[in-house]
Amino acid sequence: MVARKPRFRITKQGYDRFTVDDTLDRLTFEIDTLKTQLETYSKQMDEANAQLTDIKARYQSLLGELSVREKAADDIARLALKEANTVIASAQNNADTIVKEALSTARIVLVEIARIAKEAKGMKKEMQDQVSALSKALDDFVIPSLPALRYLNQPNDTDQDNAG
């Protein structure tokens, strides 16, 4: 806003007094208006500076809190990793022990199965021999012929002698 230089009409006694008075009133009003605006802008600037100071303080506070939380998160992550490694190592040791025990038990079971299989082969051979002997005995067994039934119906003289 560029102020233009006022021009006044010249009269016999100098400048036109009414025009000068109007111009001075107008300029005074503009000065008062500009002063009011300046005060308003000054207040707004002071408020903005106060808000900026508050925001900076909150920002610094948040940065501090963030730093503390990041450090806590790092500590927690470090502890969690350490605990996880401990759990993994323990699980690995337990798994190794379980596998060793399972292999030992499996070895014992296999040895026992082998022993039972050997005994079963021996028993099978023995039973085959016994069955073979029994079969031979059955084949060799001769059933005596039956006496004639007529002799069974006749009284025996020896039976009568024993009865008397």
C-alpha contacts under 8 A as a table, 3 or more apart, distances in Angstrom:
res1	aa1	res2	aa2	distance
6	P	23	T	7.58
8	F	15	Y	6.07
8	F	16	D	6.48
8	F	19	T	6.69
8	F	20	V	6.88
9	R	15	Y	5.69
9	R	16	D	5.60
9	R	19	T	7.90
10	I	13	Q	7.95
10	I	14	G	5.52
10	I	15	Y	4.44
10	I	16	D	6.06
11	T	14	G	5.09
11	T	15	Y	5.53
11	T	16	D	6.02
15	Y	20	V	7.31
16	D	19	T	5.50
16	D	20	V	6.30
17	R	20	V	5.08
17	R	21	D	5.99
18	F	21	D	4.97
18	F	22	D	5.98
19	T	22	D	5.05
19	T	23	T	6.02
20	V	23	T	5.03
20	V	24	L	6.01
21	D	24	L	5.01
21	D	25	D	6.01
22	D	25	D	5.04
22	D	26	R	6.01
23	T	26	R	5.04
23	T	27	L	6.00
24	L	27	L	5.01
24	L	28	T	5.88
25	D	28	T	5.01
25	D	29	F	6.02
26	R	29	F	5.06
26	R	30	E	6.15
27	L	30	E	4.96
27	L	31	I	6.03
28	T	31	I	5.00
28	T	32	D	6.11
29	F	32	D	5.07
29	F	33	T	6.05
30	E	33	T	4.96
30	E	34	L	5.97
31	I	34	L	5.02
31	I	35	K	6.01
32	D	35	K	5.03
32	D	36	T	6.16
33	T	36	T	5.09
33	T	37	Q	6.15
34	L	37	Q	4.95
34	L	38	L	5.91
35	K	38	L	4.88
35	K	39	E	6.12
36	T	39	E	5.12
36	T	40	T	6.16
37	Q	40	T	4.98
37	Q	41	Y	5.98
38	L	41	Y	5.04
38	L	42	S	5.93
39	E	42	S	4.92
39	E	43	K	6.13
40	T	43	K	5.14
40	T	44	Q	6.14
41	Y	44	Q	4.96
41	Y	45	M	5.96
42	S	45	M	4.98
42	S	46	D	6.08
43	K	46	D	5.02
43	K	47	E	6.10
44	Q	47	E	5.03
44	Q	48	A	5.98
45	M	48	A	4.91
45	M	49	N	6.00
46	D	49	N	5.02
46	D	50	A	6.11
47	E	50	A	4.98
47	E	51	Q	6.08
48	A	51	Q	4.99
48	A	52	L	5.96
49	N	52	L	4.88
49	N	53	T	6.08
50	A	53	T	5.04
50	A	54	D	6.19
51	Q	54	D	4.97
51	Q	55	I	5.96
52	L	55	I	4.99
52	L	56	K	6.00
53	T	56	K	5.08
53	T	57	A	6.15
54	D	57	A	5.04
54	D	58	R	6.12
55	I	58	R	5.04
55	I	59	Y	5.90
56	K	59	Y	4.91
56	K	60	Q	6.11
57	A	60	Q	5.15
57	A	61	S	6.13
58	R	61	S	4.89
58	R	62	L	5.98
59	Y	62	L	5.05
59	Y	63	L	6.04
60	Q	63	L	4.98
60	Q	64	G	6.19
61	S	64	G	5.07
61	S	65	E	6.22
62	L	65	E	4.96
62	L	66	L	5.86
63	L	66	L	4.97
63	L	67	S	6.03
64	G	67	S	5.08
64	G	68	V	6.24
65	E	68	V	5.05
65	E	69	R	6.06
66	L	69	R	5.02
66	L	70	E	5.94
67	S	70	E	5.09
67	S	71	K	6.14
68	V	71	K	5.14
68	V	72	A	6.14
69	R	72	A	4.91
69	R	73	A	5.96
70	E	73	A	4.97
70	E	74	D	6.06
71	K	74	D	5.04
71	K	75	D	6.13
72	A	75	D	5.00
72	A	76	I	6.08
73	A	76	I	5.04
73	A	77	A	6.01
74	D	77	A	5.03
74	D	78	R	6.03
75	D	78	R	5.06
75	D	79	L	6.10
76	I	79	L	5.07
76	I	80	A	5.94
77	A	80	A	5.01
77	A	81	L	6.04
78	R	81	L	5.16
78	R	82	K	6.17
79	L	82	K	5.02
79	L	83	E	6.04
80	A	83	E	5.04
80	A	84	A	5.94
81	L	84	A	4.96
81	L	85	N	6.09
82	K	85	N	5.13
82	K	86	T	6.25
83	E	86	T	5.00
83	E	87	V	6.14
84	A	87	V	5.04
84	A	88	I	6.03
85	N	88	I	5.01
85	N	89	A	6.06
86	T	89	A	5.14
86	T	90	S	6.10
87	V	90	S	5.07
87	V	91	A	5.97
88	I	91	A	5.02
88	I	92	Q	6.01
89	A	92	Q	5.03
89	A	93	N	6.20
90	S	93	N	5.10
90	S	94	N	6.09
91	A	94	N	5.00
91	A	95	A	5.93
92	Q	95	A	5.01
92	Q	96	D	6.09
93	N	96	D	5.07
93	N	97	T	6.20
94	N	97	T	5.08
94	N	98	I	6.09
95	A	98	I	5.03
95	A	99	V	6.05
96	D	99	V	5.12
96	D	100	K	6.13
97	T	100	K	5.11
97	T	101	E	6.14
98	I	101	E	5.10
98	I	102	A	5.99
99	V	102	A	4.97
99	V	103	L	6.03
100	K	103	L	5.13
100	K	104	S	6.10
101	E	104	S	5.03
101	E	105	T	6.05
102	A	105	T	5.07
102	A	106	A	5.96
103	L	106	A	4.95
103	L	107	R	6.04
104	S	107	R	5.07
104	S	108	I	6.26
105	T	108	I	5.06
105	T	109	V	6.11
106	A	109	V	5.00
106	A	110	L	6.02
107	R	110	L	5.09
107	R	111	V	6.12
108	I	111	V	5.16
108	I	112	E	6.14
109	V	112	E	5.04
109	V	113	I	6.05
110	L	113	I	4.95
110	L	114	A	6.06
111	V	114	A	5.06
111	V	115	R	6.17
112	E	115	R	5.03
112	E	116	I	6.10
113	I	116	I	5.06
113	I	117	A	5.97
114	A	117	A	5.03
114	A	118	K	6.13
115	R	118	K	5.11
115	R	119	E	6.17
116	I	119	E	5.02
116	I	120	A	5.92
117	A	120	A	4.90
117	A	121	K	6.14
118	K	121	K	5.13
118	K	122	G	6.29
119	E	122	G	5.00
119	E	123	M	6.06
120	A	123	M	4.98
120	A	124	K	5.87
121	K	124	K	4.97
121	K	125	K	6.13
122	G	125	K	5.15
122	G	126	E	6.10
123	M	126	E	4.89
123	M	127	M	5.89
124	K	127	M	5.05
124	K	128	Q	5.95
125	K	128	Q	5.02
125	K	129	D	6.13
126	E	129	D	5.06
126	E	130	Q	6.16
127	M	130	Q	4.86
127	M	131	V	5.88
128	Q	131	V	5.01
128	Q	132	S	5.90
129	D	132	S	4.98
129	D	133	A	6.02
130	Q	133	A	4.94
130	Q	134	L	5.95
131	V	134	L	4.93
131	V	135	S	5.89
132	S	135	S	4.98
132	S	136	K	6.07
133	A	136	K	5.02
133	A	137	A	5.98
134	L	137	A	4.86
134	L	138	L	6.01
135	S	138	L	4.99
135	S	139	D	6.05
136	K	139	D	4.91
136	K	140	D	5.95
137	A	140	D	4.98
137	A	141	F	5.89
138	L	141	F	5.02
139	D	142	V	7.83
147	P	151	Y	7.52
148	A	151	Y	6.04
148	A	152	L	7.53
149	L	152	L	5.26
149	L	153	N	6.98
150	R	153	N	5.48
150	R	154	Q	6.92
151	Y	154	Q	5.52
152	L	155	P	7.77
155	P	159	D	7.41
155	P	160	Q	7.89
156	N	159	D	5.20
156	N	160	Q	6.69
157	D	160	Q	5.26
157	D	161	D	6.38
158	T	161	D	5.11
158	T	162	N	6.32
159	D	162	N	5.30
159	D	163	A	6.30
160	Q	163	A	5.04
160	Q	164	G	6.55
161	D	164	G	5.60
